[in-house]
């Protein structure tokens, strides 16, 4: 967040996670769990992106 503090413009990649659960519902439980965990660790939800933006205070 320190890199974004006071920036003029903040762009942030965000994904909804519902599609991951839907796309992997036919796979085995271990693969589904690992895939969902990967996406949650590697990506940001829209709500979290909004919270990060509010905390960074872009102009």
HTML snippet that shows the backbone in 3Dmol.js (N, CA, C, O; Angstrom):
<script src="https://3Dmol.org/build/3Dmol-min.js"></script>
<div id="view" style="width:600px;height:400px;position:relative"></div>
<script>
const pdb = `
ATOM      1  N   UNK A   1       0.816  -1.183   0.000  1.00  0.00           N
ATOM      2  CA  UNK A   1       0.000   0.000   0.000  1.00  0.00           C
ATOM      3  C   UNK A   1       0.863   1.251   0.000  1.00  0.00           C
ATOM      4  O   UNK A   1       0.428   2.286  -0.505  1.00  0.00           O
ATOM      5  N   UNK A   2       2.054   1.191   0.542  1.00  0.00           N
ATOM      6  CA  UNK A   2       2.925   2.362   0.586  1.00  0.00           C
ATOM      7  C   UNK A   2       3.207   2.902  -0.814  1.00  0.00           C
ATOM      8  O   UNK A   2       3.333   4.113  -0.995  1.00  0.00           O
ATOM      9  N   UNK A   3       3.307   2.024  -1.794  1.00  0.00           N
ATOM     10  CA  UNK A   3       3.562   2.474  -3.164  1.00  0.00           C
ATOM     11  C   UNK A   3       2.391   3.245  -3.750  1.00  0.00           C
ATOM     12  O   UNK A   3       2.586   4.079  -4.634  1.00  0.00           O
ATOM     13  N   UNK A   4       1.185   2.983  -3.279  1.00  0.00           N
ATOM     14  CA  UNK A   4      -0.011   3.622  -3.823  1.00  0.00           C
ATOM     15  C   UNK A   4      -0.427   4.875  -3.054  1.00  0.00           C
ATOM     16  O   UNK A   4      -1.281   5.625  -3.527  1.00  0.00           O
ATOM     17  N   UNK A   5       0.142   5.112  -1.906  1.00  0.00           N
ATOM     18  CA  UNK A   5      -0.287   6.230  -1.052  1.00  0.00           C
ATOM     19  C   UNK A   5      -0.152   7.566  -1.787  1.00  0.00           C
ATOM     20  O   UNK A   5       0.923   7.913  -2.276  1.00  0.00           O
ATOM     21  N   UNK A   6      -1.256   8.304  -1.856  1.00  0.00           N
ATOM     22  CA  UNK A   6      -1.257   9.637  -2.433  1.00  0.00           C
ATOM     23  C   UNK A   6      -1.110   9.689  -3.948  1.00  0.00           C
ATOM     24  O   UNK A   6      -0.840  10.755  -4.501  1.00  0.00           O
ATOM     25  N   UNK A   7      -1.278   8.585  -4.615  1.00  0.00           N
ATOM     26  CA  UNK A   7      -1.135   8.558  -6.067  1.00  0.00           C
ATOM     27  C   UNK A   7      -2.245   9.372  -6.739  1.00  0.00           C
ATOM     28  O   UNK A   7      -3.299   9.596  -6.145  1.00  0.00           O
ATOM     29  N   UNK A   8      -2.009   9.805  -7.954  1.00  0.00           N
ATOM     30  CA  UNK A   8      -3.040  10.520  -8.707  1.00  0.00           C
ATOM     31  C   UNK A   8      -4.120   9.563  -9.196  1.00  0.00           C
ATOM     32  O   UNK A   8      -5.305   9.898  -9.192  1.00  0.00           O
ATOM     33  N   UNK A   9      -3.709   8.383  -9.611  1.00  0.00           N
ATOM     34  CA  UNK A   9      -4.639   7.408 -10.172  1.00  0.00           C
ATOM     35  C   UNK A   9      -4.225   6.017  -9.695  1.00  0.00           C
ATOM     36  O   UNK A   9      -3.046   5.667  -9.753  1.00  0.00           O
ATOM     37  N   UNK A  10      -5.172   5.240  -9.234  1.00  0.00           N
ATOM     38  CA  UNK A  10      -4.889   3.880  -8.789  1.00  0.00           C
ATOM     39  C   UNK A  10      -5.690   2.900  -9.640  1.00  0.00           C
ATOM     40  O   UNK A  10      -6.920   2.938  -9.648  1.00  0.00           O
ATOM     41  N   UNK A  11      -4.998   2.034 -10.346  1.00  0.00           N
ATOM     42  CA  UNK A  11      -5.617   0.952 -11.115  1.00  0.00           C
ATOM     43  C   UNK A  11      -5.281  -0.341 -10.400  1.00  0.00           C
ATOM     44  O   UNK A  11      -4.132  -0.572 -10.021  1.00  0.00           O
ATOM     45  N   UNK A  12      -6.281  -1.177 -10.218  1.00  0.00           N
ATOM     46  CA  UNK A  12      -6.057  -2.417  -9.479  1.00  0.00           C
ATOM     47  C   UNK A  12      -6.854  -3.546 -10.117  1.00  0.00           C
ATOM     48  O   UNK A  12      -8.054  -3.414 -10.355  1.00  0.00           O
ATOM     49  N   UNK A  13      -6.180  -4.649 -10.390  1.00  0.00           N
ATOM     50  CA  UNK A  13      -6.838  -5.835 -10.934  1.00  0.00           C
ATOM     51  C   UNK A  13      -7.682  -6.460  -9.836  1.00  0.00           C
ATOM     52  O   UNK A  13      -7.213  -6.623  -8.709  1.00  0.00           O
ATOM     53  N   UNK A  14      -8.915  -6.808 -10.153  1.00  0.00           N
ATOM     54  CA  UNK A  14      -9.790  -7.460  -9.187  1.00  0.00           C
ATOM     55  C   UNK A  14     -10.661  -8.472  -9.921  1.00  0.00           C
ATOM     56  O   UNK A  14     -11.064  -8.253 -11.063  1.00  0.00           O
ATOM     57  N   UNK A  15     -10.943  -9.586  -9.245  1.00  0.00           N
ATOM     58  CA  UNK A  15     -11.815 -10.592  -9.838  1.00  0.00           C
ATOM     59  C   UNK A  15     -12.867 -11.019  -8.826  1.00  0.00           C
ATOM     60  O   UNK A  15     -12.638 -10.999  -7.617  1.00  0.00           O
ATOM     61  N   UNK A  16     -14.026 -11.406  -9.349  1.00  0.00           N
ATOM     62  CA  UNK A  16     -15.036 -12.046  -8.522  1.00  0.00           C
ATOM     63  C   UNK A  16     -14.686 -13.527  -8.434  1.00  0.00           C
ATOM     64  O   UNK A  16     -14.234 -14.110  -9.420  1.00  0.00           O
ATOM     65  N   UNK A  17     -14.883 -14.131  -7.299  1.00  0.00           N
ATOM     66  CA  UNK A  17     -14.454 -15.512  -7.106  1.00  0.00           C
ATOM     67  C   UNK A  17     -15.545 -16.543  -7.362  1.00  0.00           C
ATOM     68  O   UNK A  17     -15.266 -17.742  -7.355  1.00  0.00           O
ATOM     69  N   UNK A  18     -16.766 -16.108  -7.584  1.00  0.00           N
ATOM     70  CA  UNK A  18     -17.856 -17.057  -7.820  1.00  0.00           C
ATOM     71  C   UNK A  18     -17.593 -17.940  -9.039  1.00  0.00           C
ATOM     72  O   UNK A  18     -17.909 -19.130  -9.025  1.00  0.00           O
ATOM     73  N   UNK A  19     -17.025 -17.369 -10.075  1.00  0.00           N
ATOM     74  CA  UNK A  19     -16.782 -18.139 -11.293  1.00  0.00           C
ATOM     75  C   UNK A  19     -15.809 -19.278 -11.052  1.00  0.00           C
ATOM     76  O   UNK A  19     -15.924 -20.327 -11.687  1.00  0.00           O
ATOM     77  N   UNK A  20     -14.837 -19.095 -10.136  1.00  0.00           N
ATOM     78  CA  UNK A  20     -13.865 -20.158  -9.855  1.00  0.00           C
ATOM     79  C   UNK A  20     -14.590 -21.380  -9.286  1.00  0.00           C
ATOM     80  O   UNK A  20     -14.362 -22.510  -9.719  1.00  0.00           O
ATOM     81  N   UNK A  21     -15.455 -21.136  -8.322  1.00  0.00           N
ATOM     82  CA  UNK A  21     -16.204 -22.233  -7.729  1.00  0.00           C
ATOM     83  C   UNK A  21     -17.097 -22.905  -8.772  1.00  0.00           C
ATOM     84  O   UNK A  21     -17.211 -24.130  -8.796  1.00  0.00           O
ATOM     85  N   UNK A  22     -17.722 -22.117  -9.622  1.00  0.00           N
ATOM     86  CA  UNK A  22     -18.589 -22.677 -10.663  1.00  0.00           C
ATOM     87  C   UNK A  22     -17.799 -23.477 -11.698  1.00  0.00           C
ATOM     88  O   UNK A  22     -18.208 -24.572 -12.086  1.00  0.00           O
ATOM     89  N   UNK A  23     -16.667 -22.930 -12.144  1.00  0.00           N
ATOM     90  CA  UNK A  23     -15.876 -23.607 -13.174  1.00  0.00           C
ATOM     91  C   UNK A  23     -15.243 -24.904 -12.680  1.00  0.00           C
ATOM     92  O   UNK A  23     -15.005 -25.818 -13.469  1.00  0.00           O
ATOM     93  N   UNK A  24     -14.973 -24.988 -11.395  1.00  0.00           N
ATOM     94  CA  UNK A  24     -14.280 -26.160 -10.861  1.00  0.00           C
ATOM     95  C   UNK A  24     -15.191 -27.074 -10.045  1.00  0.00           C
ATOM     96  O   UNK A  24     -14.700 -27.935  -9.316  1.00  0.00           O
ATOM     97  N   UNK A  25     -16.490 -26.905 -10.151  1.00  0.00           N
ATOM     98  CA  UNK A  25     -17.405 -27.713  -9.349  1.00  0.00           C
ATOM     99  C   UNK A  25     -17.405 -29.180  -9.767  1.00  0.00           C
ATOM    100  O   UNK A  25     -17.792 -30.044  -8.980  1.00  0.00           O
ATOM    101  N   UNK A  26     -16.978 -29.471 -10.991  1.00  0.00           N
ATOM    102  CA  UNK A  26     -16.941 -30.847 -11.477  1.00  0.00           C
ATOM    103  C   UNK A  26     -15.605 -31.540 -11.209  1.00  0.00           C
ATOM    104  O   UNK A  26     -15.467 -32.732 -11.484  1.00  0.00           O
ATOM    105  N   UNK A  27     -14.616 -30.811 -10.676  1.00  0.00           N
ATOM    106  CA  UNK A  27     -13.304 -31.417 -10.419  1.00  0.00           C
ATOM    107  C   UNK A  27     -13.259 -32.024  -9.024  1.00  0.00           C
ATOM    108  O   UNK A  27     -14.152 -31.810  -8.205  1.00  0.00           O
ATOM    109  N   UNK A  28     -12.210 -32.775  -8.776  1.00  0.00           N
ATOM    110  CA  UNK A  28     -12.087 -33.396  -7.460  1.00  0.00           C
ATOM    111  C   UNK A  28     -11.874 -32.321  -6.396  1.00  0.00           C
ATOM    112  O   UNK A  28     -11.433 -31.212  -6.697  1.00  0.00           O
ATOM    113  N   UNK A  29     -12.188 -32.661  -5.167  1.00  0.00           N
ATOM    114  CA  UNK A  29     -12.174 -31.691  -4.062  1.00  0.00           C
ATOM    115  C   UNK A  29     -10.797 -31.071  -3.846  1.00  0.00           C
ATOM    116  O   UNK A  29     -10.700 -29.871  -3.589  1.00  0.00           O
ATOM    117  N   UNK A  30      -9.739 -31.859  -3.945  1.00  0.00           N
ATOM    118  CA  UNK A  30      -8.388 -31.332  -3.714  1.00  0.00           C
ATOM    119  C   UNK A  30      -8.017 -30.289  -4.764  1.00  0.00           C
ATOM    120  O   UNK A  30      -7.456 -29.246  -4.428  1.00  0.00           O
ATOM    121  N   UNK A  31      -8.323 -30.561  -6.029  1.00  0.00           N
ATOM    122  CA  UNK A  31      -8.031 -29.606  -7.104  1.00  0.00           C
ATOM    123  C   UNK A  31      -8.869 -28.351  -6.942  1.00  0.00           C
ATOM    124  O   UNK A  31      -8.360 -27.238  -7.083  1.00  0.00           O
ATOM    125  N   UNK A  32     -10.141 -28.522  -6.650  1.00  0.00           N
ATOM    126  CA  UNK A  32     -11.038 -27.372  -6.459  1.00  0.00           C
ATOM    127  C   UNK A  32     -10.541 -26.494  -5.316  1.00  0.00           C
ATOM    128  O   UNK A  32     -10.469 -25.274  -5.461  1.00  0.00           O
ATOM    129  N   UNK A  33     -10.200 -27.096  -4.189  1.00  0.00           N
ATOM    130  CA  UNK A  33      -9.722 -26.333  -3.029  1.00  0.00           C
ATOM    131  C   UNK A  33      -8.418 -25.608  -3.349  1.00  0.00           C
ATOM    132  O   UNK A  33      -8.261 -24.436  -3.008  1.00  0.00           O
ATOM    133  N   UNK A  34      -7.485 -26.296  -3.999  1.00  0.00           N
ATOM    134  CA  UNK A  34      -6.197 -25.676  -4.343  1.00  0.00           C
ATOM    135  C   UNK A  34      -6.373 -24.525  -5.315  1.00  0.00           C
ATOM    136  O   UNK A  34      -5.710 -23.495  -5.187  1.00  0.00           O
ATOM    137  N   UNK A  35      -7.262 -24.689  -6.286  1.00  0.00           N
ATOM    138  CA  UNK A  35      -7.496 -23.639  -7.276  1.00  0.00           C
ATOM    139  C   UNK A  35      -8.136 -22.411  -6.640  1.00  0.00           C
ATOM    140  O   UNK A  35      -7.717 -21.283  -6.898  1.00  0.00           O
ATOM    141  N   UNK A  36      -9.137 -22.629  -5.821  1.00  0.00           N
ATOM    142  CA  UNK A  36      -9.799 -21.508  -5.148  1.00  0.00           C
ATOM    143  C   UNK A  36      -8.810 -20.792  -4.232  1.00  0.00           C
ATOM    144  O   UNK A  36      -8.775 -19.562  -4.195  1.00  0.00           O
ATOM    145  N   UNK A  37      -8.014 -21.550  -3.500  1.00  0.00           N
ATOM    146  CA  UNK A  37      -7.023 -20.942  -2.596  1.00  0.00           C
ATOM    147  C   UNK A  37      -5.999 -20.134  -3.388  1.00  0.00           C
ATOM    148  O   UNK A  37      -5.625 -19.033  -2.985  1.00  0.00           O
ATOM    149  N   UNK A  38      -5.550 -20.678  -4.510  1.00  0.00           N
ATOM    150  CA  UNK A  38      -4.605 -19.949  -5.356  1.00  0.00           C
ATOM    151  C   UNK A  38      -5.186 -18.604  -5.789  1.00  0.00           C
ATOM    152  O   UNK A  38      -4.516 -17.577  -5.682  1.00  0.00           O
ATOM    153  N   UNK A  39      -6.426 -18.603  -6.275  1.00  0.00           N
ATOM    154  CA  UNK A  39      -7.038 -17.362  -6.740  1.00  0.00           C
ATOM    155  C   UNK A  39      -7.224 -16.369  -5.596  1.00  0.00           C
ATOM    156  O   UNK A  39      -7.034 -15.169  -5.788  1.00  0.00           O
ATOM    157  N   UNK A  40      -7.584 -16.841  -4.436  1.00  0.00           N
ATOM    158  CA  UNK A  40      -7.765 -15.931  -3.300  1.00  0.00           C
ATOM    159  C   UNK A  40      -6.444 -15.330  -2.824  1.00  0.00           C
ATOM    160  O   UNK A  40      -6.411 -14.192  -2.357  1.00  0.00           O
ATOM    161  N   UNK A  41      -5.355 -16.093  -2.942  1.00  0.00           N
ATOM    162  CA  UNK A  41      -4.034 -15.589  -2.533  1.00  0.00           C
ATOM    163  C   UNK A  41      -3.409 -14.691  -3.597  1.00  0.00           C
ATOM    164  O   UNK A  41      -2.641 -13.787  -3.267  1.00  0.00           O
ATOM    165  N   UNK A  42      -3.726 -14.927  -4.861  1.00  0.00           N
ATOM    166  CA  UNK A  42      -3.048 -14.254  -5.961  1.00  0.00           C
ATOM    167  C   UNK A  42      -3.818 -13.096  -6.566  1.00  0.00           C
ATOM    168  O   UNK A  42      -3.265 -12.329  -7.355  1.00  0.00           O
ATOM    169  N   UNK A  43      -5.086 -12.958  -6.206  1.00  0.00           N
ATOM    170  CA  UNK A  43      -5.928 -11.921  -6.787  1.00  0.00           C
ATOM    171  C   UNK A  43      -6.676 -11.178  -5.684  1.00  0.00           C
ATOM    172  O   UNK A  43      -6.684 -11.599  -4.527  1.00  0.00           O
ATOM    173  N   UNK A  44      -7.285 -10.097  -6.053  1.00  0.00           N
ATOM    174  CA  UNK A  44      -8.014  -9.255  -5.110  1.00  0.00           C
ATOM    175  C   UNK A  44      -9.490  -9.233  -5.488  1.00  0.00           C
ATOM    176  O   UNK A  44      -9.839  -9.132  -6.664  1.00  0.00           O
ATOM    177  N   UNK A  45     -10.343  -9.327  -4.491  1.00  0.00           N
ATOM    178  CA  UNK A  45     -11.780  -9.215  -4.751  1.00  0.00           C
ATOM    179  C   UNK A  45     -12.128  -7.747  -5.008  1.00  0.00           C
ATOM    180  O   UNK A  45     -11.378  -6.862  -4.597  1.00  0.00           O
ATOM    181  N   UNK A  46     -13.234  -7.476  -5.668  1.00  0.00           N
ATOM    182  CA  UNK A  46     -13.645  -6.081  -5.866  1.00  0.00           C
ATOM    183  C   UNK A  46     -13.791  -5.328  -4.534  1.00  0.00           C
ATOM    184  O   UNK A  46     -13.402  -4.163  -4.441  1.00  0.00           O
ATOM    185  N   UNK A  47     -14.338  -5.974  -3.520  1.00  0.00           N
ATOM    186  CA  UNK A  47     -14.492  -5.305  -2.221  1.00  0.00           C
ATOM    187  C   UNK A  47     -13.139  -4.960  -1.614  1.00  0.00           C
ATOM    188  O   UNK A  47     -12.959  -3.865  -1.080  1.00  0.00           O
ATOM    189  N   UNK A  48     -12.181  -5.890  -1.692  1.00  0.00           N
ATOM    190  CA  UNK A  48     -10.854  -5.612  -1.146  1.00  0.00           C
ATOM    191  C   UNK A  48     -10.131  -4.529  -1.946  1.00  0.00           C
ATOM    192  O   UNK A  48      -9.410  -3.714  -1.372  1.00  0.00           O
ATOM    193  N   UNK A  49     -10.317  -4.517  -3.257  1.00  0.00           N
ATOM    194  CA  UNK A  49      -9.708  -3.469  -4.081  1.00  0.00           C
ATOM    195  C   UNK A  49     -10.245  -2.101  -3.676  1.00  0.00           C
ATOM    196  O   UNK A  49      -9.496  -1.126  -3.616  1.00  0.00           O
ATOM    197  N   UNK A  50     -11.548  -2.033  -3.397  1.00  0.00           N
ATOM    198  CA  UNK A  50     -12.138  -0.773  -2.936  1.00  0.00           C
ATOM    199  C   UNK A  50     -11.580  -0.334  -1.593  1.00  0.00           C
ATOM    200  O   UNK A  50     -11.313   0.849  -1.383  1.00  0.00           O
ATOM    201  N   UNK A  51     -11.407  -1.274  -0.695  1.00  0.00           N
ATOM    202  CA  UNK A  51     -10.833  -0.946   0.620  1.00  0.00           C
ATOM    203  C   UNK A  51      -9.396  -0.471   0.492  1.00  0.00           C
ATOM    204  O   UNK A  51      -8.989   0.483   1.154  1.00  0.00           O
ATOM    205  N   UNK A  52      -8.629  -1.138  -0.361  1.00  0.00           N
ATOM    206  CA  UNK A  52      -7.243  -0.718  -0.583  1.00  0.00           C
ATOM    207  C   UNK A  52      -7.183   0.684  -1.193  1.00  0.00           C
ATOM    208  O   UNK A  52      -6.346   1.502  -0.811  1.00  0.00           O
ATOM    209  N   UNK A  53      -8.068   0.946  -2.133  1.00  0.00           N
ATOM    210  CA  UNK A  53      -8.104   2.277  -2.754  1.00  0.00           C
ATOM    211  C   UNK A  53      -8.463   3.346  -1.738  1.00  0.00           C
ATOM    212  O   UNK A  53      -7.860   4.418  -1.726  1.00  0.00           O
ATOM    213  N   UNK A  54      -9.433   3.068  -0.891  1.00  0.00           N
ATOM    214  CA  UNK A  54      -9.819   4.046   0.138  1.00  0.00           C
ATOM    215  C   UNK A  54      -8.659   4.317   1.088  1.00  0.00           C
ATOM    216  O   UNK A  54      -8.431   5.459   1.485  1.00  0.00           O
ATOM    217  N   UNK A  55      -7.930   3.271   1.449  1.00  0.00           N
ATOM    218  CA  UNK A  55      -6.804   3.433   2.376  1.00  0.00           C
ATOM    219  C   UNK A  55      -5.635   4.176   1.713  1.00  0.00           C
ATOM    220  O   UNK A  55      -4.929   4.938   2.374  1.00  0.00           O
ATOM    221  N   UNK A  56      -5.436   3.954   0.411  1.00  0.00           N
ATOM    222  CA  UNK A  56      -4.323   4.608  -0.288  1.00  0.00           C
ATOM    223  C   UNK A  56      -4.584   6.086  -0.519  1.00  0.00           C
ATOM    224  O   UNK A  56      -3.646   6.880  -0.582  1.00  0.00           O
ATOM    225  N   UNK A  57      -5.843   6.460  -0.645  1.00  0.00           N
ATOM    226  CA  UNK A  57      -6.206   7.867  -0.814  1.00  0.00           C
ATOM    227  C   UNK A  57      -5.770   8.482  -2.125  1.00  0.00           C
ATOM    228  O   UNK A  57      -5.177   9.560  -2.116  1.00  0.00           O
ATOM    229  N   UNK A  58      -6.041   7.837  -3.267  1.00  0.00           N
ATOM    230  CA  UNK A  58      -5.669   8.460  -4.537  1.00  0.00           C
ATOM    231  C   UNK A  58      -6.455   9.749  -4.767  1.00  0.00           C
ATOM    232  O   UNK A  58      -7.578   9.901  -4.287  1.00  0.00           O
ATOM    233  N   UNK A  59      -5.852  10.666  -5.503  1.00  0.00           N
ATOM    234  CA  UNK A  59      -6.507  11.945  -5.795  1.00  0.00           C
ATOM    235  C   UNK A  59      -7.532  11.735  -6.869  1.00  0.00           C
ATOM    236  O   UNK A  59      -8.207  12.682  -7.273  1.00  0.00           O
TER     237      UNK A  59
END
`;
const viewer = $3Dmol.createViewer("view");
viewer.addModel(pdb, "pdb");
viewer.setStyle({}, {cartoon: {color: "spectrum"}});
viewer.zoomTo();
viewer.render();
</script>
